[in-house]
Structures are given as C-alpha cells and as structure tokens.
C-alpha cells in the first residue's frame, strides 16, 4: 500500500532496471494541488460576480437595496451550479482559451437568464435597474474571463 495516495508507481522494463522494482514518477508541481486550485478558482469566480455588482452600482451611482444583495448571491450560486453542471472547471487544461471563454459565457448567460426569469415570476423586476443588470452582465463576464486568462498564463 502506498504511503501517499498521490504517489504514482510505474514499472519500467529496461536492462538497467530489470528486477529492481517500481520507479516513482514525479507528479509535477500543480497536480497534487489540483482540487485545491479548483476550489480557489470557484471562490474567485464567485467574488468576481459579486464584486462586479458593487462596481456597477457604484459606477452608475445607484443606491444599494436589499434586492441587489439577494441578486448577487443568487447569481453567484446559479453560475456556480451551471458551471459545475457543464463540468466547466474540469476541462480547462484540455481546451483553448476561446473555448473556455465560450463556456464561461454560456454558464453566465444561463445563470443570468434564470435570474431574470425568476425576477419576472416574483414581480421584482421593477425594483431593479436595467442599466445595472446589463452593465453587471458585461463586467462580470469580463472579470471572470480576465481572471481565467491570467490564471492560465500563470499555470501553463
């Protein structure tokens, strides 16, 4: 039994190593921390969504209301749900940055559409500014896309 579950043992059959047993292969720098990095990226994406709402409200000089608090939390949770459903965070190393941005846009669009439909059904659309919603959609997408591009440049 392995002492560390992340250790990978490989049997190499060469004349020098014949009958010498398993050889330990390096796991790399990022692989042992992959799931921790995914958790950090998810938290950063949620912060990008929520903080971009504050940025747009301040930029448009719209007064803070409790509806925007719940809007930010709901949008963050919906985005996290849809990005997890699309397995967005598991395929980032296998795809190009363009495909990653398209997945971000699709997850953000579905979450935003669900948010607007929910607001329409609950008759809360009159309390929300259309300029804030439109600006927030664009700024949040730009913030998430930029953070993912920076992360990819730093890790690859």
C-alpha positions in Angstrom: 0.0 0.0 0.0 1.3 3.5 -0.9 2.0 5.9 1.9 0.8 8.8 -0.1 -2.2 8.2 -2.5 -0.8 10.8 -4.9 2.3 8.8 -5.5 2.4 7.0 -8.9 4.4 3.9 -9.2 5.4 2.8 -12.7 7.2 -0.4 -13.6 9.9 0.3 -16.2 11.3 -2.6 -18.0 14.9 -1.7 -19.1 18.1 -3.6 -18.9 19.4 -1.4 -16.1 16.3 -1.6 -14.0 15.3 -5.2 -14.6 14.2 -6.8 -11.4 14.9 -3.6 -9.5 11.2 -2.8 -8.7 8.9 0.1 -9.2 10.2 3.6 -10.1 8.5 6.6 -8.7 7.4 9.1 -11.4 7.1 12.8 -10.5 3.5 14.2 -10.2 4.5 17.7 -11.3 4.0 20.9 -9.5 0.3 21.5 -9.9 -1.3 18.0 -10.0 -1.1 17.4 -6.2 -2.9 20.7 -5.6 -5.4 20.4 -8.5 -8.6 20.2 -6.4 -7.5 22.9 -4.0 -6.8 25.2 -7.0 -10.2 24.4 -8.4 -11.8 25.5 -5.1 -9.8 28.7 -5.1 -10.8 29.4 -8.7 -14.5 28.8 -7.9 -14.3 31.2 -5.0 -12.6 33.8 -7.1 -15.2 33.5 -9.8 -17.9 34.0 -7.2 -16.1 37.1 -5.9 -15.8 38.4 -9.5 -19.5 38.1 -10.0 -20.5 39.6 -6.6 -17.9 42.4 -6.6 -18.7 43.4 -10.2 -22.2 44.1 -9.0 -20.8 46.5 -6.4 -18.6 48.1 -9.1 -21.5 48.7 -11.5 -23.8 50.0 -8.7 -21.1 52.5 -7.7 -20.2 53.4 -11.3 -23.9 54.1 -12.2 -24.5 55.8 -8.8 -27.5 53.6 -8.0 -28.5 53.3 -4.3 -27.9 50.0 -2.7 -31.0 48.0 -1.9 -31.6 44.6 -0.3 -32.7 43.3 -3.7 -29.2 43.7 -5.1 -27.8 41.8 -2.1 -30.0 38.8 -2.9 -29.5 39.3 -6.6 -25.7 39.0 -6.2 -26.0 35.9 -4.0 -28.5 34.2 -6.3 -26.5 35.0 -9.4 -23.3 33.6 -7.9 -25.0 30.4 -6.8 -26.7 29.9 -10.2 -23.4 30.5 -12.0 -21.6 28.0 -9.8 -24.4 25.5 -10.3 -24.4 25.8 -14.1 -20.7 25.8 -14.4 -20.5 22.7 -12.3 -23.3 21.1 -14.4 -21.3 21.8 -17.6 -18.2 20.4 -15.9 -16.5 23.7 -16.8 -13.8 23.6 -14.1 -12.5 20.1 -15.1 -11.7 20.7 -18.7 -9.7 24.0 -18.6 -6.3 22.3 -19.3 -7.6 20.5 -22.4 -9.2 23.4 -24.3 -8.2 26.7 -25.8 -8.8 30.0 -24.1 -11.5 30.7 -26.6 -13.4 27.5 -25.7 -13.0 28.4 -22.0 -14.4 31.9 -22.6 -17.3 30.4 -24.5 -18.1 28.1 -21.6 -17.9 31.0 -19.2 -20.2 33.0 -21.4 -22.7 30.1 -21.7 -22.7 29.4 -18.0 -23.1 33.1 -17.2 -25.8 33.5 -19.8 -27.9 30.6 -18.5 -27.5 31.8 -14.9 -28.4 35.4 -15.8 -31.4 34.2 -17.8 -32.6 32.1 -14.9 -32.1 35.1 -12.6 -34.2 37.4 -14.9 -36.9 34.7 -15.3 -37.1 34.3 -11.5 -37.3 38.1 -11.0 -40.1 38.3 -13.6 -42.0 35.5 -11.9 -41.7 37.1 -8.5 -42.5 40.6 -9.8 -39.2 42.1 -8.6 -38.1 43.5 -12.0 -39.5 47.0 -11.2 -37.1 47.2 -8.2 -34.0 46.5 -10.4 -32.3 48.9 -12.8 -31.9 47.6 -16.3 -28.7 49.6 -16.7 -27.3 47.8 -13.6 -28.3 44.4 -14.9 -26.8 45.0 -18.4 -23.6 46.5 -17.1 -23.3 43.8 -14.4 -23.6 41.0 -17.0 -20.8 42.5 -19.1 -18.5 43.5 -16.3 -18.9 40.1 -14.5 -18.1 38.2 -17.8 -15.1 40.4 -18.4 -13.8 40.0 -14.8 -14.2 36.2 -14.9 -12.7 35.9 -18.4 -9.7 38.1 -17.4 -9.1 36.1 -14.2 -9.2 32.8 -16.1 -6.8 34.2 -18.8 -4.4 35.4 -16.1 -4.6 32.0 -14.3 -3.9 30.1 -17.5 -0.9 32.2 -18.3 0.4 31.7 -14.7 -0.2 28.0 -14.5 0.7 26.9 -18.1 
